[in-house]
Every structure is written in structure tokens, then in C-alpha cells.
Amino acid sequence: MGLSVVTVDVFCGIGGLTYGLRKAGIHVAAGIDMDESCRYAYETNNYAKFVNADIRKITAREVNKLFGKADVKILVGCAPCQCFSKHTQKIKNRKKDEKWNLLKAFGNLISDVNPDIVSMENVGELKNQGIFKRFVSGLKKKGHHVYWKVIYCPDYGIPQKRSRLVLLASKLGSIELIKKTHTPERYRTVKQIIGDLEKIGAGEESKKDKMHRAAILSATNLKRIKQSKPGGTWLDWKEELRCPCHRKKTGESYSAVYGRMRWNEPGPTITTQFYVYGTGRFGHPEQNRALSFREGALLQTFPKKYKFIKPRTEYATRQLGIHIGNAVPVRLGVIIGSSILKHLEVTKNE
């Protein structure tokens, strides 16, 4: 008789990590998140229980009930990472952001629940923070073998030029991430992911797909994107179209905004504002608009069948952007799940 392996996903959001783990073959019993608006997408796509709770308040007893009589308990989670990102490094008092201590709360929960295996992923910049070093130290004190690495996502089939810190820890023995699955010549590209979607304009929505909707562009931004080149910057524009801040010497470093993607490369890091042309390199390679919500979801490696919106309901664009942008890419969930399964197979045979 095989071992009963059960996972609980903390900070589950709409279920990107859960879906990836399940796709790899790992059973996920429940997800925990304080954002009630994530419930529909999480439960509908993952057939797992959504627990609306604050990690700082939920008890080990409540979490252990979710594991049932599992032989192997796996606790996974991605604490909100904006406060650790390089984009916030110059912000004073960022450590006072309430999200800063959510990683500490996750560590406390791990200590109380005492799972056999733990996985955590976050921005690469986290590795330099004392809070991360204390997190690792806490795992080791509980008897976990700890592995962590900052990976380049295209090396694992994720079509985004983003790096992520992935941590795996196990009481059963040494554990590590599986080897890279893609070489540079096989990186998944923007064209492979969204190249076959119906053409739409700024402010338009596909009649076939409610998620394939692009935000409206102002008259000025429409002129700007028409002058933008794939992989270029606002320097491609005529002088009169440039923002006042870009005309200053200090504005020359803001090259990653108002850009178009290139077809034959992975896309940019999908953020919560990927549908806004001016917040990153989110311009479509050919069409004069920013990414649609469907395109953002596909670049986050959600399948087309993933249900984000309740039928016959309207959706708030800001909320949907947060749901998709904050999600762990599904493909990364698959990689983490495959790594855990390989580890379990090795330890079973030892």
C-alpha cells in the first residue's frame, strides 16, 4: 500500500501553484488565503477546499485537520513578494509593510504544523534579507534538509524573463529541484503562447472569449505605441510624445516601461498591472494595445480552460489583474511538484 501524500497551499490565491502540483500528480487538499475573492477560481479549477483565513491567525490544529490522516504532509506557500522586490528597494520603511512579516508568519506556522516537506517560492532578492536567513534557520532547527536556488524561469519552460527563488525542505532526506527542462534555443516564446489569439484593438473584447479583453488607451498612448518597436523603449518616440520625467537625465533609467514585447523571446515578468501599457514592457508585439487578460494568464501558464470569472458576471479589471499577476505560474508548480515526487521516490527506495 502506497503512502498517503497530502498538500496544503498557503497564500494560495486563485490556485496557480495548486493546479501545477496537481498536474504533476500531487494531491492538494486545501488552499488558505485571506482574499475571499479568490475562492471561485481556486475551488472551481482545483476541486480543493478554499479556507478564507489570515495565516497570522489560523492555528496549527486547523491546518492539521486539513491534512487528515496523511502519511506525508506537505506545506507549500508563496508569501506576497512585492515588499522584497527590487522595485521597492529604494522605498523607505518598506520593512514596516505588513506583508514583510508574512514570511515570518509562514515560518511560525511551519514550526507549529511540523510538515514533512515544505516548499516556498519568492522573488530572488529575498535571498539577501535577514528574514529569509531566519526562515531557513528555523527549518533546519526542525530537522529539515534545506535546498534553495534562484532560477531563471525560461530554463524551466516558463515564458517570462523572470527569476524566482525556489526553496525545498524535507525531513525525509536531501531534496533538490529537478534539472533544467529547457535550453535557450528551446525557450517558450511570446509567439508560441499568444500568437494564435484573435486580433483585438485597445478597449475591445473578443466575442468568443470574455477574458481576451484589452484596456483602453488614451489618444497620447495610442500615438506612443504606434511608434514603439518590439524590444525598444520610449526613446523610439518623437520628442513631443515623451513623458516629462523621461526628458530628464534621471529618467533615462526607466527603459522598461512603455515597451513592446518581441515575438521570438519569452515575455516580461507578469505583474498585477500587466494589462496597463505604461507600467512595463506589456505592449503587444504587433497590435496597438497592451496585453489582454487572457494573454497575461497564458503567459502565467494557466491553461485556456482555467475558469477565472463566474458565469454571467462582470469582473473588476483591477481585481482580475491582481489575481493573475500574483499567481505562481502553473508551470513552476509542475516543476516543484515533480521535484517533490522524485524526492519521495528516492527516499522510498533508500
BALOBA-1460 file (C-alpha; in Angstrom, 3 decimals):
// residues 350
<rec num="1" residu="m" x="0.000" y="0.000" z="0.000"/>
<rec num="2" residu="g" x="1.401" y="3.399" z="-1.020"/>
<rec num="3" residu="l" x="1.894" y="6.365" z="1.246"/>
<rec num="4" residu="s" x="-0.864" y="8.944" z="1.577"/>
<rec num="5" residu="v" x="0.670" y="12.275" z="0.488"/>
<rec num="6" residu="v" x="-1.389" y="15.417" z="1.107"/>
<rec num="7" residu="t" x="-0.583" y="19.084" z="0.483"/>
<rec num="8" residu="v" x="-1.952" y="22.334" z="1.878"/>
<rec num="9" residu="d" x="-1.224" y="25.511" z="-0.101"/>
<rec num="10" residu="v" x="-0.785" y="28.700" z="1.960"/>
<rec num="11" residu="f" x="-1.258" y="32.091" z="0.221"/>
<rec num="12" residu="c" x="-2.984" y="30.021" z="-2.466"/>
<rec num="13" residu="g" x="-4.611" y="32.893" z="-4.359"/>
<rec num="14" residu="i" x="-6.536" y="31.618" z="-7.368"/>
<rec num="15" residu="g" x="-4.568" y="28.364" z="-7.408"/>
<rec num="16" residu="g" x="-1.628" y="28.589" z="-9.805"/>
<rec num="17" residu="l" x="0.679" y="26.581" z="-7.548"/>
<rec num="18" residu="t" x="-2.064" y="24.150" z="-6.531"/>
<rec num="19" residu="y" x="-3.015" y="23.500" z="-10.156"/>
<rec num="20" residu="g" x="0.626" y="22.857" z="-11.070"/>
<rec num="21" residu="l" x="1.146" y="20.473" z="-8.148"/>
<rec num="22" residu="r" x="-1.993" y="18.560" z="-9.072"/>
<rec num="23" residu="k" x="-0.877" y="18.413" z="-12.697"/>
<rec num="24" residu="a" x="2.411" y="16.881" z="-11.515"/>
<rec num="25" residu="g" x="0.460" y="14.246" z="-9.586"/>
<rec num="26" residu="i" x="0.367" y="15.582" z="-6.028"/>
<rec num="27" residu="h" x="-2.891" y="15.693" z="-4.090"/>
<rec num="28" residu="v" x="-3.760" y="19.126" z="-2.681"/>
<rec num="29" residu="a" x="-6.474" y="19.050" z="-0.045"/>
<rec num="30" residu="a" x="-6.912" y="22.769" z="0.533"/>
<rec num="31" residu="g" x="-5.665" y="26.277" z="-0.062"/>
<rec num="32" residu="i" x="-5.560" y="29.068" z="2.510"/>
<rec num="33" residu="d" x="-5.843" y="32.746" z="1.622"/>
<rec num="34" residu="m" x="-7.277" y="35.861" z="3.246"/>
<rec num="35" residu="d" x="-8.690" y="37.163" z="-0.069"/>
<rec num="36" residu="e" x="-12.224" y="35.753" z="-0.333"/>
<rec num="37" residu="s" x="-12.463" y="36.866" z="-3.973"/>
<rec num="38" residu="c" x="-10.061" y="34.027" z="-4.906"/>
<rec num="39" residu="r" x="-12.489" y="31.313" z="-3.787"/>
<rec num="40" residu="y" x="-14.367" y="30.815" z="-7.067"/>
<rec num="41" residu="a" x="-11.296" y="30.305" z="-9.259"/>
<rec num="42" residu="y" x="-9.481" y="28.220" z="-6.655"/>
<rec num="43" residu="e" x="-12.275" y="25.766" z="-5.890"/>
<rec num="44" residu="t" x="-13.735" y="25.555" z="-9.398"/>
<rec num="45" residu="n" x="-10.459" y="24.599" z="-11.063"/>
<rec num="46" residu="n" x="-8.788" y="22.586" z="-8.333"/>
<rec num="47" residu="y" x="-11.537" y="20.585" z="-6.587"/>
<rec num="48" residu="a" x="-9.899" y="21.514" z="-3.301"/>
<rec num="49" residu="k" x="-11.258" y="23.354" z="-0.282"/>
<rec num="50" residu="f" x="-10.655" y="27.103" z="-0.046"/>
<rec num="51" residu="v" x="-10.101" y="28.326" z="3.503"/>
<rec num="52" residu="n" x="-10.588" y="32.068" z="3.893"/>
<rec num="53" residu="a" x="-8.178" y="32.825" z="6.735"/>
<rec num="54" residu="d" x="-5.285" y="35.027" z="7.769"/>
<rec num="55" residu="i" x="-2.093" y="32.979" z="8.162"/>
<rec num="56" residu="r" x="-1.231" y="35.068" z="11.218"/>
<rec num="57" residu="k" x="-4.394" y="33.856" z="12.949"/>
<rec num="58" residu="i" x="-5.003" y="30.320" z="11.725"/>
<rec num="59" residu="t" x="-3.892" y="27.604" z="14.151"/>
<rec num="60" residu="a" x="-1.768" y="24.515" z="13.605"/>
<rec num="61" residu="r" x="-4.719" y="22.417" z="14.739"/>
<rec num="62" residu="e" x="-6.914" y="23.860" z="11.981"/>
<rec num="63" residu="v" x="-4.250" y="23.206" z="9.352"/>
<rec num="64" residu="n" x="-3.545" y="19.679" z="10.541"/>
<rec num="65" residu="k" x="-7.248" y="18.872" z="10.201"/>
<rec num="66" residu="l" x="-6.896" y="19.667" z="6.504"/>
<rec num="67" residu="f" x="-4.159" y="17.022" z="6.182"/>
<rec num="68" residu="g" x="-6.380" y="14.335" z="7.663"/>
<rec num="69" residu="k" x="-4.513" y="11.067" z="8.188"/>
<rec num="70" residu="a" x="-1.780" y="11.781" z="5.651"/>
<rec num="71" residu="d" x="1.435" y="9.785" z="5.940"/>
<rec num="72" residu="v" x="3.382" y="12.635" z="4.331"/>
<rec num="73" residu="k" x="2.335" y="16.237" z="4.980"/>
<rec num="74" residu="i" x="3.460" y="18.903" z="2.518"/>
<rec num="75" residu="l" x="3.027" y="22.604" z="3.273"/>
<rec num="76" residu="v" x="3.682" y="24.997" z="0.391"/>
<rec num="77" residu="g" x="3.312" y="28.727" z="0.010"/>
<rec num="78" residu="c" x="4.392" y="31.946" z="-1.664"/>
<rec num="79" residu="a" x="4.234" y="34.885" z="0.737"/>
<rec num="80" residu="p" x="3.331" y="38.179" z="-1.012"/>
<rec num="81" residu="c" x="6.597" y="39.304" z="-2.530"/>
<rec num="82" residu="q" x="6.187" y="42.956" z="-3.561"/>
<rec num="83" residu="c" x="7.954" y="44.247" z="-0.456"/>
<rec num="84" residu="f" x="11.038" y="42.117" z="-1.271"/>
<rec num="85" residu="s" x="11.158" y="43.049" z="-4.949"/>
<rec num="86" residu="k" x="13.956" y="45.137" z="-6.464"/>
<rec num="87" residu="h" x="11.284" y="47.659" z="-7.443"/>
<rec num="88" residu="t" x="10.759" y="48.537" z="-3.772"/>
<rec num="89" residu="q" x="14.390" y="48.549" z="-2.638"/>
<rec num="90" residu="k" x="14.565" y="52.358" z="-2.658"/>
<rec num="91" residu="i" x="11.347" y="52.757" z="-0.661"/>
<rec num="92" residu="k" x="11.978" y="53.884" z="2.893"/>
<rec num="93" residu="n" x="10.359" y="51.928" z="5.708"/>
<rec num="94" residu="r" x="9.389" y="49.038" z="3.413"/>
<rec num="95" residu="k" x="10.043" y="46.716" z="6.363"/>
<rec num="96" residu="k" x="7.041" y="48.325" z="8.045"/>
<rec num="97" residu="d" x="4.814" y="46.953" z="5.262"/>
<rec num="98" residu="e" x="2.562" y="44.373" z="6.941"/>
<rec num="99" residu="k" x="3.419" y="41.931" z="4.148"/>
<rec num="100" residu="w" x="7.078" y="41.968" z="5.202"/>
<rec num="101" residu="n" x="6.369" y="39.731" z="8.196"/>
<rec num="102" residu="l" x="4.121" y="37.261" z="6.379"/>
<rec num="103" residu="l" x="7.159" y="35.113" z="5.624"/>
<rec num="104" residu="k" x="7.876" y="35.062" z="9.355"/>
<rec num="105" residu="a" x="4.255" y="34.035" z="9.967"/>
<rec num="106" residu="f" x="4.664" y="31.239" z="7.418"/>
<rec num="107" residu="g" x="7.786" y="30.076" z="9.254"/>
<rec num="108" residu="n" x="5.907" y="30.073" z="12.555"/>
<rec num="109" residu="l" x="3.101" y="28.027" z="11.014"/>
<rec num="110" residu="i" x="5.600" y="25.516" z="9.639"/>
<rec num="111" residu="s" x="7.145" y="25.183" z="13.088"/>
<rec num="112" residu="d" x="3.733" y="24.540" z="14.677"/>
<rec num="113" residu="v" x="2.308" y="22.243" z="11.972"/>
<rec num="114" residu="n" x="5.599" y="20.337" z="11.589"/>
<rec num="115" residu="p" x="5.115" y="19.110" z="7.989"/>
<rec num="116" residu="d" x="7.430" y="16.554" z="6.392"/>
<rec num="117" residu="i" x="8.096" y="18.652" z="3.286"/>
<rec num="118" residu="v" x="7.991" y="22.396" z="2.676"/>
<rec num="119" residu="s" x="8.175" y="24.464" z="-0.482"/>
<rec num="120" residu="m" x="8.361" y="28.234" z="-0.753"/>
<rec num="121" residu="e" x="8.960" y="30.477" z="-3.736"/>
<rec num="122" residu="n" x="9.506" y="34.215" z="-3.909"/>
<rec num="123" residu="v" x="11.497" y="36.929" z="-5.668"/>
<rec num="124" residu="g" x="15.237" y="36.351" z="-5.990"/>
<rec num="125" residu="e" x="16.057" y="39.472" z="-3.984"/>
<rec num="126" residu="l" x="14.707" y="37.756" z="-0.870"/>
<rec num="127" residu="k" x="17.953" y="35.762" z="-0.545"/>
<rec num="128" residu="n" x="19.749" y="38.853" z="0.755"/>
<rec num="129" residu="q" x="17.284" y="39.563" z="3.552"/>
<rec num="130" residu="g" x="17.751" y="38.579" z="7.187"/>
<rec num="131" residu="i" x="14.130" y="37.440" z="7.339"/>
<rec num="132" residu="f" x="14.917" y="34.742" z="4.745"/>
<rec num="133" residu="k" x="18.030" y="33.599" z="6.573"/>
<rec num="134" residu="r" x="15.981" y="33.254" z="9.740"/>
<rec num="135" residu="f" x="13.334" y="31.321" z="7.797"/>
<rec num="136" residu="v" x="15.968" y="28.833" z="6.602"/>
<rec num="137" residu="s" x="17.466" y="28.574" z="10.081"/>
<rec num="138" residu="g" x="14.032" y="27.786" z="11.514"/>
<rec num="139" residu="l" x="13.560" y="24.942" z="9.045"/>
<rec num="140" residu="k" x="16.926" y="23.440" z="9.892"/>
<rec num="141" residu="k" x="16.161" y="23.592" z="13.615"/>
<rec num="142" residu="k" x="13.049" y="21.488" z="12.955"/>
<rec num="143" residu="g" x="15.145" y="18.839" z="11.238"/>
<rec num="144" residu="h" x="14.634" y="19.766" z="7.604"/>
<rec num="145" residu="h" x="17.247" y="19.340" z="4.897"/>
<rec num="146" residu="v" x="17.044" y="22.696" z="3.096"/>
<rec num="147" residu="y" x="17.713" y="23.466" z="-0.564"/>
<rec num="148" residu="w" x="17.155" y="26.774" z="-2.296"/>
<rec num="149" residu="k" x="18.135" y="28.295" z="-5.592"/>
<rec num="150" residu="v" x="17.344" y="31.368" z="-7.671"/>
<rec num="151" residu="i" x="16.236" y="30.031" z="-11.032"/>
<rec num="152" residu="y" x="15.735" y="31.713" z="-14.418"/>
<rec num="153" residu="c" x="12.190" y="30.791" z="-15.347"/>
<rec num="154" residu="p" x="12.705" y="30.200" z="-19.106"/>
<rec num="155" residu="d" x="15.091" y="27.366" z="-18.134"/>
<rec num="156" residu="y" x="12.017" y="25.545" z="-16.824"/>
<rec num="157" residu="g" x="9.588" y="26.247" z="-19.669"/>
<rec num="158" residu="i" x="8.015" y="29.404" z="-18.216"/>
<rec num="159" residu="p" x="7.696" y="32.062" z="-20.957"/>
<rec num="160" residu="q" x="8.726" y="35.016" z="-18.780"/>
<rec num="161" residu="k" x="12.133" y="36.635" z="-18.297"/>
<rec num="162" residu="r" x="11.857" y="36.417" z="-14.564"/>
<rec num="163" residu="s" x="13.972" y="34.919" z="-11.821"/>
<rec num="164" residu="r" x="12.447" y="33.265" z="-8.763"/>
<rec num="165" residu="l" x="13.846" y="31.903" z="-5.541"/>
<rec num="166" residu="v" x="12.612" y="28.341" z="-5.019"/>
<rec num="167" residu="l" x="13.093" y="26.610" z="-1.660"/>
<rec num="168" residu="l" x="12.513" y="22.945" z="-0.887"/>
<rec num="169" residu="a" x="12.930" y="21.401" z="2.546"/>
<rec num="170" residu="s" x="12.373" y="17.851" z="3.751"/>
<rec num="171" residu="k" x="12.684" y="15.826" z="6.936"/>
<rec num="172" residu="l" x="12.958" y="12.677" z="4.854"/>
<rec num="173" residu="g" x="16.386" y="13.433" z="3.390"/>
<rec num="174" residu="s" x="18.165" y="15.637" z="0.876"/>
<rec num="175" residu="i" x="15.909" y="17.298" z="-1.682"/>
<rec num="176" residu="e" x="16.549" y="19.477" z="-4.709"/>
<rec num="177" residu="l" x="14.870" y="20.944" z="-7.762"/>
<rec num="178" residu="i" x="14.893" y="18.820" z="-10.904"/>
<rec num="179" residu="k" x="17.345" y="19.743" z="-13.661"/>
<rec num="180" residu="k" x="16.537" y="22.457" z="-16.192"/>
<rec num="181" residu="t" x="13.969" y="21.357" z="-18.759"/>
<rec num="182" residu="h" x="14.703" y="23.918" z="-21.491"/>
<rec num="183" residu="t" x="17.829" y="25.253" z="-23.189"/>
<rec num="184" residu="p" x="17.947" y="28.806" z="-24.614"/>
<rec num="185" residu="e" x="17.170" y="27.606" z="-28.131"/>
<rec num="186" residu="r" x="14.032" y="25.913" z="-26.789"/>
<rec num="187" residu="y" x="12.757" y="28.720" z="-24.560"/>
<rec num="188" residu="r" x="8.995" y="29.170" z="-24.906"/>
<rec num="189" residu="t" x="8.269" y="32.418" z="-26.711"/>
<rec num="190" residu="v" x="5.531" y="35.035" z="-26.744"/>
<rec num="191" residu="k" x="4.522" y="33.907" z="-30.240"/>
<rec num="192" residu="q" x="4.162" y="30.282" z="-29.146"/>
<rec num="193" residu="i" x="1.956" y="31.286" z="-26.232"/>
<rec num="194" residu="i" x="-0.301" y="34.053" z="-27.585"/>
<rec num="195" residu="g" x="0.441" y="34.204" z="-31.316"/>
<rec num="196" residu="d" x="-2.740" y="32.377" z="-32.346"/>
<rec num="197" residu="l" x="-5.209" y="34.550" z="-30.442"/>
<rec num="198" residu="e" x="-7.827" y="36.637" z="-32.195"/>
<rec num="199" residu="k" x="-6.776" y="40.188" z="-33.088"/>
<rec num="200" residu="i" x="-8.416" y="42.886" z="-30.976"/>
<rec num="201" residu="g" x="-7.859" y="46.590" z="-30.520"/>
<rec num="202" residu="a" x="-7.357" y="48.689" z="-27.402"/>
<rec num="203" residu="g" x="-10.624" y="48.766" z="-25.457"/>
<rec num="204" residu="e" x="-12.040" y="45.794" z="-27.364"/>
<rec num="205" residu="e" x="-13.185" y="42.377" z="-26.155"/>
<rec num="206" residu="s" x="-13.344" y="39.149" z="-28.121"/>
<rec num="207" residu="k" x="-16.878" y="37.891" z="-28.760"/>
<rec num="208" residu="k" x="-15.599" y="34.351" z="-28.244"/>
<rec num="209" residu="d" x="-13.583" y="34.886" z="-25.075"/>
<rec num="210" residu="k" x="-14.538" y="37.323" z="-22.317"/>
<rec num="211" residu="m" x="-11.012" y="37.166" z="-20.911"/>
<rec num="212" residu="h" x="-9.485" y="38.315" z="-24.181"/>
<rec num="213" residu="r" x="-10.110" y="41.986" z="-23.464"/>
<rec num="214" residu="a" x="-7.630" y="44.851" z="-23.765"/>
<rec num="215" residu="a" x="-7.674" y="48.083" z="-21.781"/>
<rec num="216" residu="i" x="-8.491" y="51.387" z="-23.414"/>
<rec num="217" residu="l" x="-5.550" y="53.568" z="-24.437"/>
<rec num="218" residu="s" x="-5.554" y="57.347" z="-24.257"/>
<rec num="219" residu="a" x="-5.041" y="59.221" z="-27.529"/>
<rec num="220" residu="t" x="-1.461" y="60.017" z="-26.459"/>
<rec num="221" residu="n" x="-0.625" y="56.430" z="-25.530"/>
<rec num="222" residu="l" x="-2.094" y="55.225" z="-28.802"/>
<rec num="223" residu="k" x="0.325" y="57.522" z="-30.642"/>
<rec num="224" residu="r" x="3.153" y="56.271" z="-28.440"/>
<rec num="225" residu="i" x="2.540" y="52.576" z="-29.011"/>
<rec num="226" residu="k" x="2.295" y="53.135" z="-32.767"/>
<rec num="227" residu="q" x="5.842" y="54.491" z="-32.622"/>
<rec num="228" residu="s" x="7.107" y="51.715" z="-30.332"/>
<rec num="229" residu="k" x="9.265" y="48.917" z="-31.702"/>
<rec num="230" residu="p" x="9.385" y="45.347" z="-30.362"/>
<rec num="231" residu="g" x="12.092" y="45.275" z="-27.705"/>
<rec num="232" residu="g" x="12.509" y="49.044" z="-27.915"/>
<rec num="233" residu="t" x="11.847" y="51.841" z="-25.439"/>
<rec num="234" residu="w" x="10.246" y="55.276" z="-25.282"/>
<rec num="235" residu="l" x="13.412" y="56.535" z="-27.000"/>
<rec num="236" residu="d" x="11.752" y="55.321" z="-30.222"/>
<rec num="237" residu="w" x="9.124" y="58.041" z="-29.871"/>
<rec num="238" residu="k" x="9.184" y="61.565" z="-31.204"/>
<rec num="239" residu="e" x="10.318" y="64.078" z="-28.591"/>
<rec num="240" residu="e" x="6.868" y="65.598" z="-28.082"/>
<rec num="241" residu="l" x="5.407" y="62.246" z="-27.019"/>
<rec num="242" residu="r" x="7.927" y="61.601" z="-24.262"/>
<rec num="243" residu="c" x="6.840" y="61.908" z="-20.647"/>
<rec num="244" residu="p" x="8.282" y="64.901" z="-18.723"/>
<rec num="245" residu="c" x="10.157" y="62.544" z="-16.365"/>
<rec num="246" residu="h" x="11.826" y="60.777" z="-19.316"/>
<rec num="247" residu="r" x="13.195" y="64.064" z="-20.650"/>
<rec num="248" residu="k" x="15.261" y="64.496" z="-17.503"/>
<rec num="249" residu="k" x="18.665" y="62.854" z="-17.161"/>
<rec num="250" residu="t" x="17.342" y="60.774" z="-14.259"/>
<rec num="251" residu="g" x="14.583" y="59.382" z="-16.474"/>
<rec num="252" residu="e" x="16.964" y="57.544" z="-18.769"/>
<rec num="253" residu="s" x="16.925" y="54.533" z="-16.444"/>
<rec num="254" residu="y" x="13.168" y="54.000" z="-16.882"/>
<rec num="255" residu="s" x="13.662" y="51.937" z="-20.026"/>
<rec num="256" residu="a" x="11.430" y="49.018" z="-19.010"/>
<rec num="257" residu="v" x="8.178" y="50.957" z="-19.342"/>
<rec num="258" residu="y" x="6.062" y="51.692" z="-22.416"/>
<rec num="259" residu="g" x="7.689" y="48.848" z="-24.337"/>
<rec num="260" residu="r" x="6.547" y="46.236" z="-26.817"/>
<rec num="261" residu="m" x="7.363" y="42.568" z="-26.411"/>
<rec num="262" residu="r" x="9.275" y="40.586" z="-29.014"/>
<rec num="263" residu="w" x="7.578" y="37.614" z="-30.641"/>
<rec num="264" residu="n" x="10.549" y="35.279" z="-30.597"/>
<rec num="265" residu="e" x="11.571" y="35.693" z="-26.950"/>
<rec num="266" residu="p" x="9.970" y="34.909" z="-23.584"/>
<rec num="267" residu="g" x="7.759" y="37.717" z="-22.318"/>
<rec num="268" residu="p" x="8.371" y="40.090" z="-19.414"/>
<rec num="269" residu="t" x="7.599" y="39.308" z="-15.775"/>
<rec num="270" residu="i" x="3.822" y="39.376" z="-15.469"/>
<rec num="271" residu="t" x="2.867" y="41.799" z="-12.691"/>
<rec num="272" residu="t" x="-0.530" y="42.797" z="-11.320"/>
<rec num="273" residu="q" x="-0.680" y="45.622" z="-13.896"/>
<rec num="274" residu="f" x="0.300" y="43.646" z="-16.980"/>
<rec num="275" residu="y" x="-2.774" y="44.969" z="-18.806"/>
<rec num="276" residu="v" x="-1.578" y="48.595" z="-18.496"/>
<rec num="277" residu="y" x="0.668" y="49.692" z="-21.354"/>
<rec num="278" residu="g" x="2.732" y="52.208" z="-19.353"/>
<rec num="279" residu="t" x="3.717" y="50.011" z="-16.405"/>
<rec num="280" residu="g" x="6.175" y="47.701" z="-18.146"/>
<rec num="281" residu="r" x="7.052" y="46.029" z="-21.410"/>
<rec num="282" residu="f" x="3.471" y="44.935" z="-21.878"/>
<rec num="283" residu="g" x="2.771" y="46.248" z="-25.375"/>
<rec num="284" residu="h" x="1.641" y="43.595" z="-27.850"/>
<rec num="285" residu="p" x="4.374" y="42.815" z="-30.428"/>
<rec num="286" residu="e" x="2.170" y="43.899" z="-33.359"/>
<rec num="287" residu="q" x="-1.230" y="45.128" z="-32.239"/>
<rec num="288" residu="n" x="-1.555" y="48.642" z="-30.821"/>
<rec num="289" residu="r" x="-2.573" y="47.710" z="-27.299"/>
<rec num="290" residu="a" x="-1.371" y="46.215" z="-24.043"/>
<rec num="291" residu="l" x="-1.764" y="42.562" z="-23.150"/>
<rec num="292" residu="s" x="-5.279" y="41.232" z="-22.719"/>
<rec num="293" residu="f" x="-6.247" y="39.362" z="-19.557"/>
<rec num="294" residu="r" x="-6.225" y="36.076" z="-21.481"/>
<rec num="295" residu="e" x="-2.726" y="36.746" z="-22.764"/>
<rec num="296" residu="g" x="-1.470" y="37.566" z="-19.279"/>
<rec num="297" residu="a" x="-2.991" y="34.351" z="-17.942"/>
<rec num="298" residu="l" x="-1.437" y="32.280" z="-20.734"/>
<rec num="299" residu="l" x="1.996" y="33.802" z="-20.091"/>
<rec num="300" residu="q" x="1.456" y="32.790" z="-16.451"/>
<rec num="301" residu="t" x="0.987" y="29.296" z="-17.975"/>
<rec num="302" residu="f" x="-2.647" y="28.920" z="-16.939"/>
<rec num="303" residu="p" x="-4.468" y="26.678" z="-19.436"/>
<rec num="304" residu="k" x="-7.195" y="28.205" z="-21.608"/>
<rec num="305" residu="k" x="-9.773" y="26.101" z="-19.781"/>
<rec num="306" residu="y" x="-8.982" y="27.706" z="-16.399"/>
<rec num="307" residu="k" x="-12.056" y="29.497" z="-15.085"/>
<rec num="308" residu="f" x="-11.340" y="32.931" z="-13.587"/>
<rec num="309" residu="i" x="-14.796" y="34.501" z="-13.639"/>
<rec num="310" residu="k" x="-18.186" y="33.266" z="-12.509"/>
<rec num="311" residu="p" x="-20.509" y="32.723" z="-15.488"/>
<rec num="312" residu="r" x="-22.808" y="35.627" z="-16.354"/>
<rec num="313" residu="t" x="-20.965" y="38.064" z="-14.117"/>
<rec num="314" residu="e" x="-18.885" y="41.126" z="-14.833"/>
<rec num="315" residu="y" x="-15.379" y="41.351" z="-13.465"/>
<rec num="316" residu="a" x="-13.351" y="44.169" z="-11.999"/>
<rec num="317" residu="t" x="-10.239" y="44.636" z="-14.115"/>
<rec num="318" residu="r" x="-8.037" y="45.611" z="-11.165"/>
<rec num="319" residu="q" x="-9.054" y="42.525" z="-9.188"/>
<rec num="320" residu="l" x="-8.528" y="40.197" z="-12.126"/>
<rec num="321" residu="g" x="-5.120" y="41.744" z="-12.764"/>
<rec num="322" residu="i" x="-4.159" y="41.123" z="-9.136"/>
<rec num="323" residu="h" x="-5.433" y="37.533" z="-9.282"/>
<rec num="324" residu="i" x="-3.415" y="36.698" z="-12.390"/>
<rec num="325" residu="g" x="-0.327" y="38.787" z="-11.645"/>
<rec num="326" residu="n" x="0.074" y="37.499" z="-8.086"/>
<rec num="327" residu="a" x="-0.308" y="33.856" z="-9.063"/>
<rec num="328" residu="v" x="2.540" y="31.374" z="-9.066"/>
<rec num="329" residu="p" x="2.979" y="30.304" z="-12.709"/>
<rec num="330" residu="v" x="1.315" y="26.922" z="-13.154"/>
<rec num="331" residu="r" x="4.404" y="25.538" z="-14.869"/>
<rec num="332" residu="l" x="6.518" y="26.383" z="-11.810"/>
<rec num="333" residu="g" x="4.027" y="24.416" z="-9.721"/>
<rec num="334" residu="v" x="4.579" y="21.450" z="-12.027"/>
<rec num="335" residu="i" x="8.349" y="21.735" z="-11.614"/>
<rec num="336" residu="i" x="8.086" y="21.939" z="-7.819"/>
<rec num="337" residu="g" x="5.644" y="19.018" z="-7.749"/>
<rec num="338" residu="s" x="7.866" y="16.881" z="-9.978"/>
<rec num="339" residu="s" x="10.842" y="17.634" z="-7.736"/>
<rec num="340" residu="i" x="8.918" y="16.541" z="-4.635"/>
<rec num="341" residu="l" x="7.702" y="13.333" z="-6.288"/>
<rec num="342" residu="k" x="11.239" y="12.473" z="-7.402"/>
<rec num="343" residu="h" x="12.426" y="13.067" z="-3.836"/>
<rec num="344" residu="l" x="9.701" y="10.814" z="-2.408"/>
<rec num="345" residu="e" x="10.585" y="8.074" z="-4.878"/>
<rec num="346" residu="v" x="14.279" y="8.233" z="-3.939"/>
<rec num="347" residu="t" x="13.625" y="8.237" z="-0.180"/>
<rec num="348" residu="k" x="11.163" y="5.329" z="-0.507"/>
<rec num="349" residu="n" x="13.837" y="3.193" z="-2.130"/>
<rec num="350" residu="e" x="16.580" y="4.042" z="0.382"/>
